[in-house]
Amino acid sequence: MQRSLTTAAHKRATLRDWLKALPLYPLPHHAISRIVLQATRSRNRRWKNALIRWFIRAYQVDLDEAIEADGTAYPDFNSFFTRALRPEARPLPQDPATIICPADGAISEIGCIDGVHLLQAKERRFSVGEILGGDDALAARFHGGHFVTVYLAPRDYHRVHMPASGELQSMLHIPGRLFSVAPHTVRTIPRLFSRNERVACLFDTEHGPLAIILVGALCVASIETVWAGVVTPPQGRQVRRWQYAPQRHQLPRGEELGRFNMGSTVIVLFGPDQVTWRADLHAEQPVRMGQALGRLRTAALGESPFA
């Protein structure tokens, strides 16, 4: 079994990390996020243009690959934030067995699912069952498999794409908190990703199961998918589940599947013996949507060259 690729790169939580994370606990996460939702959809030209210009300067946003390179041409801040890329901006690897990165950002962790647990950060883990809303039967399909977690910073492109081709089987909306998912909270808050609100999209592929989990965060006012539109809000207290008929939603590798209306984290799960990650990947490494992360294993193709 391929071991975790990031052990040497882990960082321990510092006192500064804790001082930044602790004030998040009493905050009204969802109330703040709803205010952000309204503010980022305002079409007042003076407001939205000032906000967009400030954001571009503050986060050094690169619009060269955007389908519309003029930030103030977008009707509101959220449209700018979820901007599309030019179709030719991200050519995909030609080999269909290559797994691509689903989003722009940085690798938080990548490696093997240790039995039933995923690595969050040094000395912090969470279970597959927790991240999938307590569905043990579903979680069992991924035990002993592989995962990658990608953190999207504010400056990044915020649409999420298919890392491999798959047929949509079901979708879960799992309510929870909306802690920040910045690196300092990942190092400090136990079971962060399985405590936050999230949308889990479950696919079948020719090589086995695939789960793509969009994790909400503070100020992430909405998560949506291309087949269902806005999934949250509303928030609610119960897990919601959607089942889809066979062949209703077949998404090829590289196809957009959803987006964060404000940024967060994507977790991708594969079942056991499905993939081999590239050996040169590590925590905190910048990645781009469409970049090769590894390769699917099949009897016909043999072992991956990334091993």
Backbone as numpy.savetxt, mean C-alpha at the origin, in Angstrom:
# Nx Ny Nz CAx CAy CAz Cx Cy Cz
13.53 -22.15 2.15 12.68 -20.94 2.15 13.56 -19.70 2.15
13.19 -18.71 1.34 13.95 -17.47 1.30 13.76 -16.71 2.61
14.87 -16.30 3.21 14.80 -15.59 4.48 14.45 -14.13 4.27
14.13 -13.47 5.41 13.86 -12.04 5.33 15.06 -11.33 4.75
14.81 -10.32 3.91 15.89 -9.62 3.23 16.32 -8.36 3.96
15.71 -8.04 5.11 15.91 -6.71 5.68 16.43 -6.70 7.10
16.81 -7.84 7.65 17.18 -7.90 9.06 18.28 -6.91 9.41
19.29 -6.81 8.59 20.42 -5.95 8.91 20.06 -4.47 8.84
18.99 -4.16 8.16 18.64 -2.75 7.94 17.66 -2.22 8.99
17.19 -3.07 9.90 16.20 -2.62 10.88 16.80 -1.58 11.82
15.96 -0.65 12.25 16.37 0.34 13.23 15.51 0.20 14.48
16.10 0.40 15.63 15.33 0.40 16.87 14.65 1.75 17.05
13.52 1.72 17.74 12.82 2.96 18.05 13.67 3.81 19.00
13.74 5.09 18.72 14.49 6.01 19.56 13.53 6.78 20.47
14.08 7.50 21.42 13.26 8.34 22.30 12.50 9.37 21.47
13.16 9.91 20.45 12.48 10.88 19.59 11.29 10.24 18.88
11.44 9.00 18.43 10.32 8.29 17.80 9.13 8.21 18.75
9.40 7.83 20.01 8.32 7.69 20.98 7.66 9.03 21.28
8.46 10.10 21.39 7.90 11.42 21.68 7.01 11.92 20.54
7.31 11.52 19.32 6.49 11.90 18.17 5.24 11.03 18.06
5.33 9.77 18.51 4.22 8.84 18.34 3.17 8.92 19.44
3.59 9.13 20.68 2.65 9.08 21.80 1.50 10.08 21.70
1.73 11.32 21.22 0.59 12.26 21.12 -0.48 11.82 20.13
-0.20 10.83 19.29 -1.19 10.39 18.31 -2.32 9.59 18.95
-2.06 8.95 20.09 -3.05 8.05 20.68 -4.36 8.76 21.02
-4.37 9.93 21.69 -5.66 10.53 22.07 -6.33 11.33 20.96
-5.69 11.51 19.82 -6.28 12.36 18.78 -7.54 11.72 18.19
-8.51 12.53 17.79 -9.71 12.01 17.09 -9.37 11.76 15.62
-8.80 10.61 15.33 -8.24 10.32 14.02 -9.24 10.54 12.89
-10.43 9.98 13.03 -11.39 10.05 11.94 -11.95 11.45 11.77
-12.14 12.17 12.85 -12.64 13.54 12.74 -11.63 14.41 11.99
-10.35 14.26 12.32 -9.32 15.03 11.62 -9.31 14.68 10.14
-9.44 13.39 9.84 -9.39 12.96 8.44 -10.59 13.46 7.66
-11.76 13.58 8.30 -12.94 14.10 7.59 -12.78 15.59 7.29
-12.12 16.31 8.19 -11.84 17.73 7.93 -10.90 17.85 6.74
-9.88 16.98 6.71 -8.95 16.98 5.58 -9.69 16.66 4.28
-10.63 15.72 4.35 -11.41 15.36 3.16 -12.10 16.59 2.57
-12.73 17.36 3.41 -13.44 18.55 2.93 -12.47 19.60 2.41
-11.37 19.82 3.12 -10.42 20.87 2.74 -9.75 20.55 1.41
-9.45 19.28 1.17 -8.72 18.91 -0.04 -9.61 18.79 -1.27
-10.92 18.90 -1.08 -11.84 18.86 -2.21 -12.46 20.22 -2.52
-12.03 21.24 -1.81 -12.52 22.59 -2.08 -12.05 23.04 -3.46
-12.94 23.64 -4.22 -12.60 24.13 -5.55 -12.46 25.65 -5.58
-12.32 26.25 -4.42 -11.99 27.66 -4.35 -10.58 27.84 -4.94
-10.47 28.60 -6.01 -9.22 28.67 -6.75 -8.07 29.20 -5.90
-8.30 30.23 -5.14 -7.21 30.81 -4.33 -6.73 29.80 -3.29
-7.68 29.12 -2.66 -7.32 28.15 -1.63 -6.57 26.96 -2.20
-7.14 26.34 -3.24 -6.54 25.11 -3.76 -5.20 25.39 -4.43
-5.08 26.54 -5.14 -3.80 26.85 -5.78 -2.71 27.15 -4.77
-3.06 27.86 -3.71 -2.08 28.14 -2.66 -1.63 26.85 -1.98
-2.60 25.97 -1.72 -2.27 24.70 -1.06 -1.39 23.84 -1.96
-1.72 23.77 -3.24 -0.93 22.95 -4.18 0.48 23.50 -4.31
0.63 24.81 -4.47 1.96 25.41 -4.61 2.80 25.18 -3.36
2.18 25.36 -2.19 2.91 25.10 -0.94 3.36 23.66 -0.87
2.46 22.73 -1.21 2.76 21.31 -1.11 3.91 20.92 -2.05
3.90 21.44 -3.27 4.97 21.14 -4.22 6.31 21.60 -3.69
6.34 22.81 -3.10 7.60 23.33 -2.54 8.02 22.54 -1.31
7.08 22.30 -0.41 7.42 21.67 0.87 7.91 20.24 0.69
7.31 19.49 -0.25 7.65 18.08 -0.41 8.42 17.78 -1.70
8.83 18.85 -2.40 9.65 18.70 -3.61 9.01 17.70 -4.58
7.76 17.94 -4.89 6.99 17.05 -5.77 7.47 17.21 -7.22
7.75 16.09 -7.86 8.17 16.07 -9.26 6.96 15.75 -10.13
6.60 16.69 -11.01 5.43 16.51 -11.87 5.80 16.14 -13.30
7.07 15.84 -13.54 7.51 15.56 -14.91 6.79 14.37 -15.53
6.42 13.36 -14.73 5.76 12.18 -15.26 4.23 12.28 -15.24
3.72 13.34 -14.65 2.27 13.49 -14.51 1.62 13.78 -15.85
0.41 13.31 -16.04 -0.31 13.56 -17.28 -0.64 15.04 -17.42
-0.72 15.75 -16.30 -0.87 17.21 -16.28 0.23 17.76 -15.37
1.22 18.44 -15.97 2.39 18.88 -15.22 2.19 20.21 -14.50
1.09 20.92 -14.78 0.79 22.18 -14.11 -0.07 21.89 -12.90
0.51 22.02 -11.70 -0.22 21.69 -10.49 -1.50 22.47 -10.32
-1.50 23.73 -10.70 -2.70 24.55 -10.50 -3.80 24.27 -11.52
-3.53 23.42 -12.51 -4.56 23.07 -13.50 -5.57 22.07 -12.94
-5.24 21.44 -11.82 -6.16 20.45 -11.23 -7.31 21.18 -10.54
-8.54 20.61 -10.60 -9.70 21.32 -10.05 -9.69 21.47 -8.54
-8.99 20.57 -7.84 -8.88 20.67 -6.38 -7.60 19.96 -5.95
-7.26 20.09 -4.68 -6.01 19.51 -4.19 -6.01 17.99 -4.30
-7.13 17.34 -4.02 -7.17 15.89 -4.08 -6.91 15.37 -5.49
-7.43 16.07 -6.50 -7.17 15.68 -7.89 -5.69 15.79 -8.21
-5.04 16.83 -7.71 -3.59 16.96 -7.86 -2.87 15.83 -7.13
-3.29 15.53 -5.92 -2.62 14.53 -5.10 -2.73 13.14 -5.72
-3.85 12.83 -6.34 -4.07 11.52 -6.94 -3.85 11.56 -8.46
-3.02 12.47 -8.91 -2.76 12.68 -10.34 -2.31 11.39 -11.03
-2.72 11.26 -12.28 -2.32 10.11 -13.10 -0.96 10.37 -13.74
-0.29 9.29 -14.11 0.97 9.37 -14.84 0.69 9.31 -16.34
1.63 9.85 -17.12 1.56 9.67 -18.56 1.66 8.18 -18.88
0.90 7.68 -19.85 0.87 6.23 -20.13 2.25 5.63 -20.40
3.14 6.41 -21.03 4.46 5.88 -21.36 5.49 6.08 -20.26
5.08 6.64 -19.12 6.05 7.00 -18.09 6.67 5.80 -17.39
5.94 4.69 -17.29 6.44 3.54 -16.54 6.33 2.26 -17.37
7.23 2.03 -18.31 7.20 0.76 -19.05 7.46 -0.41 -18.10
6.71 -1.50 -18.28 6.82 -2.66 -17.40 7.87 -3.63 -17.93
8.48 -4.42 -17.03 9.39 -5.48 -17.49 8.66 -6.42 -18.45
9.35 -6.85 -19.50 8.70 -7.67 -20.52 8.36 -9.06 -20.02
9.16 -9.63 -19.14 8.91 -10.98 -18.64 7.64 -10.99 -17.80
6.58 -11.72 -18.20 5.32 -11.70 -17.45 5.43 -12.32 -16.06
6.51 -13.05 -15.79 6.69 -13.65 -14.47 7.31 -12.67 -13.47
7.71 -11.49 -13.93 8.30 -10.49 -13.04 7.22 -9.81 -12.21
7.41 -9.79 -10.90 6.51 -9.10 -9.99 6.94 -7.64 -9.92
6.00 -6.72 -10.12 6.35 -5.30 -10.10 5.91 -4.64 -8.81
6.55 -3.54 -8.50 6.18 -2.76 -7.32 4.81 -2.13 -7.56
3.89 -2.22 -6.60 2.54 -1.71 -6.81 2.40 -0.19 -6.68
3.42 0.47 -6.12 3.28 1.90 -5.85 4.64 2.55 -5.74
4.66 3.88 -5.86 5.87 4.64 -5.57 6.02 4.75 -4.05
7.25 4.81 -3.59 7.47 4.99 -2.16 8.79 4.43 -1.72
8.79 3.79 -0.56 9.98 3.14 -0.02 9.57 1.82 0.61
10.42 0.81 0.49 10.14 -0.47 1.13 10.22 -0.30 2.64
9.16 -0.69 3.32 9.18 -0.72 4.78 9.76 -2.04 5.25
9.26 -3.15 4.70 9.82 -4.49 4.95 9.53 -5.36 3.73
10.34 -6.38 3.54 10.12 -7.35 2.48 10.76 -8.66 2.90
10.10 -9.77 2.61 10.67 -11.06 2.97 9.63 -12.15 3.05
9.88 -13.10 3.94 8.99 -14.25 4.12 8.01 -13.99 5.25
6.83 -14.58 5.13 5.88 -14.62 6.24 6.34 -15.75 7.16
6.73 -15.39 8.37 7.31 -16.36 9.32 6.17 -17.15 9.96
5.79 -18.24 9.31 4.64 -19.00 9.79 3.38 -18.22 9.56
2.89 -17.53 10.62 1.67 -16.73 10.51 1.94 -15.24 10.67
3.20 -14.84 10.86 3.52 -13.45 11.20 4.29 -12.72 10.11
3.99 -11.42 9.99 4.74 -10.51 9.13 5.56 -9.59 10.01
6.71 -9.17 9.49 7.57 -8.24 10.20 7.08 -6.82 9.95
6.85 -6.06 11.02 6.50 -4.64 10.89 7.75 -3.79 10.98
8.55 -4.05 11.99 9.83 -3.37 12.20 10.58 -4.22 13.21
11.78 -3.80 13.57 12.58 -4.58 14.50 11.80 -4.88 15.77
11.66 -6.17 16.11 10.99 -6.65 17.31 9.48 -6.39 17.29
8.93 -6.03 16.15 7.48 -5.82 16.06 6.93 -6.64 14.91
5.90 -7.45 15.22 5.27 -8.30 14.21 3.76 -8.22 14.35
3.06 -8.67 13.31 1.61 -8.80 13.36 1.25 -10.01 12.52
0.06 -10.56 12.74 -0.28 -11.81 12.07 -1.05 -11.55 10.78
-1.02 -12.54 9.90 -1.79 -12.47 8.66 -3.28 -12.39 9.00
-3.71 -13.15 10.00 -5.12 -13.12 10.39 -5.55 -11.75 10.84
-4.70 -11.04 11.60 -5.04 -9.70 12.06 -5.20 -8.74 10.89
-4.26 -8.75 9.96 -4.31 -7.79 8.86 -5.49 -8.07 7.94
-5.98 -9.33 7.92 -7.12 -9.70 7.08 -8.42 -9.73 7.88
-8.48 -9.01 8.96 -9.73 -8.81 9.69 -10.20 -10.00 10.49
-9.29 -10.92 10.86 -9.66 -12.05 11.69 -10.20 -13.24 10.92
-10.09 -13.23 9.60 -10.55 -14.36 8.78 -9.45 -15.41 8.73
-9.52 -16.39 9.64 -8.45 -17.38 9.76 -8.34 -18.29 8.55
-9.48 -18.64 7.94 -9.44 -19.51 6.77 -8.75 -18.80 5.61
-9.06 -17.54 5.43 -8.41 -16.76 4.38 -6.93 -16.59 4.68
-6.61 -16.29 5.93 -5.22 -16.07 6.32 -4.37 -17.31 6.09
-4.95 -18.50 6.28 -4.19 -19.74 6.15 -3.61 -19.91 4.75
-4.23 -19.29 3.74 -3.72 -19.41 2.38 -2.38 -18.71 2.21
-2.05 -17.80 3.13 -0.82 -17.03 3.01 0.25 -17.43 4.04
-0.09 -18.33 4.97 0.89 -18.73 5.97 2.11 -19.35 5.30
3.28 -18.89 5.70 4.51 -19.38 5.10 4.82 -18.80 3.74
4.08 -17.76 3.34 4.27 -17.15 2.04 5.27 -16.01 2.07
5.02 -14.99 1.24 5.93 -13.86 1.11 5.14 -12.56 1.16
5.81 -11.47 1.56 5.14 -10.18 1.67 6.11 -9.05 1.33
5.54 -7.92 0.96 6.29 -6.68 0.84 5.38 -5.55 1.31
5.94 -4.61 2.06 5.22 -3.45 2.55 5.88 -2.20 1.97
5.08 -1.36 1.31 5.59 -0.15 0.67 4.93 1.07 1.31
5.75 1.99 1.80 5.27 3.23 2.41 5.27 4.34 1.38
4.12 5.00 1.21 3.99 6.11 0.27 4.13 7.42 1.03
5.18 8.18 0.74 5.38 9.48 1.35 4.49 10.51 0.65
4.28 11.68 1.27 3.37 12.67 0.66 3.75 13.07 -0.76
5.03 13.09 -1.11 5.44 13.54 -2.44 5.19 12.50 -3.53
4.88 11.25 -3.14 4.83 10.15 -4.10 3.55 10.14 -4.93
3.62 9.43 -6.05 2.47 9.08 -6.86 1.59 8.14 -6.02
0.26 8.41 -5.96 -0.57 7.74 -4.97 -1.63 6.80 -5.54
-1.41 6.32 -6.75 -2.28 5.27 -7.25 -1.57 3.93 -7.06
-2.37 2.87 -6.87 -1.84 1.54 -6.57 -2.16 0.62 -7.74
-1.17 -0.17 -8.15 -1.30 -1.01 -9.34 -1.07 -2.48 -9.02
-1.50 -3.34 -9.91 -1.37 -4.78 -9.72 0.08 -5.22 -9.85
0.62 -5.91 -8.84 1.99 -6.42 -8.94 2.10 -7.65 -9.84
0.98 -8.33 -10.04 0.89 -9.50 -10.92 -0.56 -9.58 -11.40
-0.79 -10.27 -12.49 -2.15 -10.40 -13.01 -2.99 -11.26 -12.08
-4.27 -10.91 -11.92 -5.12 -11.69 -11.04 -6.59 -11.44 -11.29
-7.41 -12.35 -10.78 -8.87 -12.23 -10.86 -9.42 -11.92 -9.48
-10.15 -10.82 -9.37 -10.69 -10.38 -8.08 -11.71 -11.38 -7.55
-11.51 -11.81 -6.31 -12.43 -12.74 -5.66 -13.31 -12.04 -4.61
-12.68 -11.20 -3.80 -13.43 -10.55 -2.72 -12.69 -9.30 -2.26
-13.39 -8.48 -1.49 -12.81 -7.28 -0.91 -13.34 -7.12 0.51
-12.47 -6.72 1.42 -12.84 -6.49 2.81 -12.55 -5.04 3.18
-13.50 -4.42 3.88 -13.22 -3.14 4.53 -13.18 -3.40 6.03
-12.02 -3.15 6.63 -11.80 -3.48 8.04 -11.62 -2.17 8.80
-12.58 -1.77 9.63 -12.47 -0.49 10.35 -11.37 -0.52 11.40
-10.92 0.66 11.79 -9.88 0.75 12.81 -9.46 2.19 13.04
-8.33 2.37 13.72 -7.79 3.69 13.97 -7.15 4.22 12.69
-6.62 5.45 12.78 -5.91 6.05 11.65 -4.62 6.69 12.15
-3.78 5.88 12.81 -2.46 6.36 13.20 -1.65 6.72 11.96
-0.74 7.65 12.10 0.24 7.89 11.05 1.01 6.60 10.79
1.43 6.39 9.53 2.22 5.21 9.19 3.64 5.61 8.77
4.09 6.77 9.23 5.45 7.21 8.97 6.43 6.27 9.67
7.69 6.26 9.25 8.65 5.30 9.83 8.74 5.32 11.35
8.60 6.49 11.98 8.73 6.53 13.44 7.56 5.82 14.13
6.36 5.84 13.55 5.24 5.13 14.16 5.32 3.63 13.88
5.85 3.27 12.71 6.06 1.85 12.39 7.00 1.22 13.41
7.99 1.98 13.86 8.95 1.45 14.84 8.40 1.43 16.25
7.35 2.20 16.54 6.92 2.35 17.93 5.55 1.75 18.24
4.58 1.87 17.37 3.20 1.46 17.69 3.01 -0.02 17.38
2.72 -0.84 18.39 2.54 -2.28 18.16 1.38 -2.56 17.20
1.59 -3.53 16.28 0.55 -4.00 15.37 -0.12 -2.84 14.62
0.69 -1.87 14.23 0.17 -0.64 13.63 -0.75 -0.91 12.44
-0.29 -1.70 11.48 -1.06 -1.89 10.25 -2.35 -2.67 10.50
-2.35 -3.56 11.48 -3.56 -4.32 11.77 -4.48 -3.58 12.74
-4.08 -2.41 13.23 -4.95 -1.57 14.04 -5.62 -0.48 13.20
-4.96 -0.10 12.11 -5.52 0.97 11.28 -6.61 0.45 10.35
-7.49 1.35 9.96 -8.52 1.04 8.96 -7.83 0.63 7.66
-8.43 -0.34 6.93 -7.79 -0.82 5.71 -8.80 -1.47 4.78
-8.40 -1.59 3.53 -9.19 -2.27 2.52 -8.32 -3.38 1.95
-8.77 -4.62 2.06 -8.02 -5.78 1.57 -8.68 -6.31 0.31
-7.91 -6.42 -0.76 -8.40 -6.91 -2.05 -7.78 -8.28 -2.29
-8.61 -9.30 -2.50 -8.14 -10.68 -2.61 -8.31 -11.17 -4.03
-7.23 -11.71 -4.58 -7.21 -12.16 -5.97 -6.76 -13.62 -6.04
-7.18 -14.29 -7.09 -6.61 -15.57 -7.49 -5.73 -15.32 -8.71
-4.57 -15.98 -8.75 -3.68 -15.88 -9.89 -3.34 -17.28 -10.37
-2.66 -17.38 -11.49 -2.23 -18.68 -12.00 -1.24 -19.35 -11.06
-0.66 -18.58 -10.15 0.38 -19.11 -9.27 -0.08 -19.26 -7.83
-1.32 -18.84 -7.53 -1.82 -18.95 -6.17 -2.48 -17.66 -5.71
-2.76 -17.53 -4.40 -3.48 -16.37 -3.89 -2.62 -15.11 -3.85
-3.27 -13.97 -3.96 -2.64 -12.66 -3.90 -3.55 -11.73 -3.12
-3.00 -11.05 -2.12 -3.75 -10.05 -1.37 -3.02 -8.71 -1.47
-3.79 -7.67 -1.73 -3.24 -6.31 -1.77 -4.04 -5.49 -0.77
-3.37 -4.99 0.25 -4.04 -4.34 1.38 -3.66 -2.87 1.40
-4.65 -2.00 1.28 -4.45 -0.56 1.33 -4.74 -0.11 2.76
-3.70 0.33 3.46 -3.81 0.69 4.87 -4.02 2.19 5.01
-5.08 2.58 5.69 -5.35 3.99 5.93 -4.40 4.57 6.96
-4.42 5.89 7.07 -3.56 6.59 8.02 -4.17 7.94 8.34
-3.59 8.63 9.31 -4.07 9.95 9.70 -4.06 10.87 8.49
-5.16 11.54 8.26 -5.39 12.45 7.12 -5.66 11.72 5.82
-5.65 10.37 5.81 -6.09 9.65 4.62 -7.61 9.62 4.68
-8.21 10.56 3.99 -9.64 10.78 4.16 -10.49 9.79 3.37
-9.86 9.03 2.45 -10.66 8.14 1.63 -9.76 7.13 0.93
-10.25 5.89 0.81 -9.61 4.85 0.01 -10.64 4.39 -1.01
-10.21 4.25 -2.27 -11.15 3.78 -3.29 -10.49 2.76 -4.20
-11.33 1.95 -4.85 -10.86 0.98 -5.82 -11.53 1.26 -7.16
-10.94 0.74 -8.25 -11.48 1.04 -9.58 -12.81 0.33 -9.82
-13.09 -0.76 -9.11 -14.34 -1.50 -9.35 -15.46 -1.10 -8.38
-15.13 -0.51 -7.24 -16.16 -0.18 -6.25 -16.27 1.31 -5.98
-15.33 2.12 -6.49 -15.33 3.53 -6.15 -14.86 3.74 -4.72
-15.40 4.75 -4.05 -15.00 5.06 -2.68 -15.50 3.97 -1.74
-14.58 3.36 -0.99 -14.92 2.31 -0.03 -15.06 2.89 1.36
-14.21 3.83 1.70 -14.28 4.51 2.99 -13.90 5.97 2.81
-14.63 6.94 3.45 -15.78 6.72 4.31 -17.01 6.22 3.56
-18.03 5.72 4.31 -18.21 5.68 5.76 -17.27 4.71 6.45
-17.10 4.92 7.75 -16.14 4.11 8.48 -16.79 2.87 9.08
-17.81 3.03 9.92 -18.50 1.89 10.52 -17.65 1.16 11.55
-18.26 0.13 12.17 -17.55 -0.64 13.20 -17.41 -2.11 12.87
-18.09 -2.57 11.82 -18.06 -3.97 11.45 -17.29 -4.17 10.15
-16.65 -5.33 10.03 -15.99 -5.67 8.79 -17.03 -5.84 7.69
-16.82 -5.20 6.56 -17.70 -5.36 5.41 -17.00 -6.21 4.36
-17.76 -7.06 3.69 -17.18 -7.99 2.71 -17.99 -7.96 1.42
-17.28 -7.95 0.31 -17.89 -8.04 -1.01 -17.34 -9.28 -1.71
-18.20 -10.06 -2.32 -17.79 -11.21 -3.13 -18.07 -10.89 -4.60
-17.21 -11.37 -5.48 -17.34 -11.04 -6.89 -17.43 -12.31 -7.73
-18.28 -12.24 -8.74 -18.50 -13.39 -9.61 -17.24 -13.71 -10.41
-17.03 -14.98 -10.75 -15.85 -15.36 -11.55 -15.78 -14.57 -12.85
-14.57 -14.15 -13.18 -14.24 -13.44 -14.42 -14.89 -12.06 -14.53
-15.44 -11.57 -13.43 -16.06 -10.24 -13.48 -14.99 -9.14 -13.51
-13.93 -9.32 -12.71 -12.86 -8.32 -12.65 -11.52 -9.03 -12.79
-10.99 -9.03 -13.99 -9.68 -9.61 -14.25 -8.71 -8.46 -14.54
-7.73 -8.29 -13.68 -6.83 -7.15 -13.78 -5.43 -7.62 -14.17
-4.90 -7.13 -15.28 -3.55 -7.52 -15.68 -2.48 -6.83 -14.82
-1.30 -7.39 -14.84 -0.16 -6.78 -14.15 0.03 -5.34 -14.62
0.20 -4.43 -13.67 0.38 -3.02 -13.98 -0.88 -2.21 -14.03
-2.05 -2.86 -14.04 -3.33 -2.14 -14.08 -3.57 -1.42 -12.76
-4.13 -0.21 -12.82 -4.50 0.49 -11.59 -5.62 -0.26 -10.90
-5.52 -0.43 -9.58 -6.58 -1.10 -8.82 -7.24 -0.18 -7.80
-6.54 0.88 -7.39 -7.13 1.78 -6.41 -6.21 2.94 -6.13
-6.63 3.76 -5.17 -5.82 4.93 -4.83 -6.10 5.37 -3.40
-5.13 6.08 -2.84 -5.29 6.76 -1.56 -5.59 8.22 -1.83
-6.69 8.70 -1.30 -6.96 10.13 -1.33 -6.30 10.74 -0.10
-5.05 11.00 -0.22 -3.97 11.26 0.74 -3.27 9.91 0.98
-2.01 9.96 1.48 -1.12 8.81 1.33 -1.06 7.85 2.49
-0.47 6.68 2.26 -0.43 5.67 3.31 0.54 4.55 2.96
0.09 3.29 3.11 0.94 2.12 2.96 0.19 1.01 2.24
0.92 0.25 1.41 0.38 -0.91 0.71 1.13 -2.15 1.18
0.39 -3.21 1.50 0.98 -4.50 1.86 0.52 -5.51 0.82
1.48 -6.26 0.26 1.18 -7.30 -0.72 1.56 -8.65 -0.13
0.62 -9.60 -0.20 0.85 -10.95 0.31 0.77 -11.96 -0.84
1.70 -12.90 -0.86 1.64 -14.05 -1.77 1.63 -15.32 -0.92
1.08 -16.39 -1.47 1.07 -17.67 -0.78 2.44 -18.33 -0.79
2.58 -19.48 -0.11 3.87 -20.16 -0.03 4.34 -20.66 -1.39
5.66 -20.61 -1.57 6.32 -21.14 -2.78 5.84 -20.47 -4.06
5.40 -19.22 -3.97 4.94 -18.51 -5.16 5.99 -17.60 -5.76
6.82 -16.97 -4.92 7.70 -15.91 -5.42 9.11 -16.04 -4.85
10.04 -15.40 -5.52 11.38 -15.16 -5.01 11.66 -13.67 -5.14
11.96 -13.02 -4.02 12.28 -11.60 -4.07 13.70 -11.38 -4.55
13.95 -10.24 -5.13 15.32 -9.87 -5.47 16.16 -9.76 -4.21
17.37 -10.25 -4.26 18.23 -10.28 -3.07 18.80 -8.92 -2.72
18.73 -7.95 -3.63 19.33 -6.64 -3.36 18.34 -5.63 -2.78
17.13 -6.06 -2.44 16.14 -5.17 -1.86 16.28 -5.12 -0.35
16.00 -3.96 0.23 16.15 -3.82 1.68 15.23 -2.72 2.21
15.06 -2.68 3.51 14.19 -1.68 4.14 14.71 -0.28 3.86
13.77 0.64 3.68 14.00 2.06 3.42 14.51 2.33 2.01
14.57 1.31 1.16 15.01 1.50 -0.22 13.91 2.15 -1.03
14.17 3.27 -1.74 13.15 3.88 -2.59 12.78 2.94 -3.74
11.50 2.91 -4.08 11.01 2.08 -5.18 9.98 2.87 -5.98
9.74 2.41 -7.20 8.79 3.07 -8.09 7.82 2.05 -8.65
6.60 2.49 -8.86 5.62 1.61 -9.47 6.15 1.11 -10.81
6.06 -0.21 -11.03 6.56 -0.82 -12.26 7.93 -1.42 -12.13
8.66 -1.09 -11.08 10.00 -1.64 -10.86 9.92 -3.12 -10.50
10.86 -3.91 -10.98 10.89 -5.34 -10.67 11.27 -5.57 -9.21
10.41 -6.33 -8.49 10.70 -6.69 -7.10 11.12 -8.15 -6.95
10.73 -8.98 -7.89 11.01 -10.40 -7.78 10.42 -11.13 -8.97
10.23 -12.44 -8.79 9.73 -13.24 -9.90 8.86 -14.37 -9.38
7.79 -14.64 -10.10 6.92 -15.75 -9.77 7.63 -17.07 -10.04
7.39 -18.05 -9.19 7.95 -19.37 -9.39 6.91 -20.26 -10.06
7.32 -20.99 -11.07 6.45 -21.98 -11.69 7.29 -23.18 -12.08
6.64 -24.32 -12.22 7.37 -25.54 -12.59 8.03 -25.37 -13.95
7.33 -24.65 -14.85 7.87 -24.48 -16.20 9.06 -23.54 -16.23
8.99 -22.50 -15.38 10.05 -21.49 -15.40 11.24 -21.87 -14.54
11.01 -22.74 -13.56 12.09 -23.14 -12.67 12.36 -22.08 -11.62
13.54 -22.14 -10.98 13.86 -21.22 -9.91 14.14 -19.83 -10.47
13.87 -18.82 -9.64 14.05 -17.44 -10.07 15.51 -17.07 -10.16
15.87 -16.21 -11.14 17.23 -15.73 -11.21 17.57 -14.75 -10.11
16.55 -14.27 -9.34 16.80 -13.35 -8.25 17.23 -14.06 -6.98
17.19 -15.42 -6.93 17.48 -16.15 -5.71 18.92 -15.91 -5.28
